[in-house]
Amino acid sequence: MNAVVTLTPAPVLDRTYLAETLTAGKVNRAYEVHEYMSGKGLNVARTLHLAKQPVAAILPIGMQDQYLLFSTPFPQILRIMPVAGRVRVNTTVVERGGRTTNINQNPYPFTAEDWRNVVELTLEQVSDMSADWLVVSGMHPKMSEDGQPIDLTELFDRAREMGARVGLDTSGPELMHWSRSGHVNLIKPNADELASLVGRPLATLGEAIDAGRELIDAGIEIALVSLGGDGALGITADEVVWGRATAPAVINTTGAGDAFMAGFLSSVIHTDANRDHSELAPLDLRAGIANACSWGALAVSLPTTLISSFNNAPTTEILDVDRAYELTEPASPRF
């Protein structure tokens, strides 16, 4: 079976505190605490594994922190590369009404040798699993030698030579750079990130579609655009799909984008082991958006980023594209 390989360049120990309220500058009490290994690529991989999709999650883990993996759900999907440094810690406080406060630690830098080993392990998995997709998610650490962000060019190009599509989920300058690099098939910006990528505000669905098409013209194959309460768009050179699913409740928005990505991938993986990887397989954009919106809406109704069942996943409505539709929250450039 073909598969998805995810790489989380900067994995994290997630600590989530559930509290009645959070008052800045005061002592706050949590009524529940969760702690587990996380990171955007790992979240995607876990969700795909729960859906019984073939997946491997590449994690560079600090040599002093490998004990954390013993309490990680689905350890069988992990492919570990020991590296120098420590695992960063992200702290989330979720209040009873759903308001979420995050304090995220910056990642530790890579040495050139460690980064080379991570790239080779990732490509080895892409080859061994005949992967349809390589997905790189989360923050991009810097290199210890020169302070520059990790260079993904070789990883992306060699994965594509093997017949895999490359998906990227990141933000800020790294998203700006790679979205126009010609090395990436798919990006997953939210509305504000999309506005930042094209350098102008977006107030209507039509403006969001035009912005997505601008990125397609710059070399992206697929733009998955999350629009919050307005649903999501799947945009390619030939097709636009608009979907929306209503969450059962809004408890914690952290990790919803990872569930959204996993939902899309689960509907566009090709499981024909005899498929010719010299050409990219066609995509069912409609099915991908339908599943992405459903799983994303399910994720925001959960207290942590761990999905344990899809039984309560809401149904997605595929909508007629209305270019004049005004976005509930107009988007503005942020970087």
Summary of the structure (lengths in Angstrom):
residues: 335
radius of gyration: 19.1
end to end distance: 39.8
largest distance: 60.6
contacts: 1146
relative contact order: 0.15
helix: 32%
strand: 27%
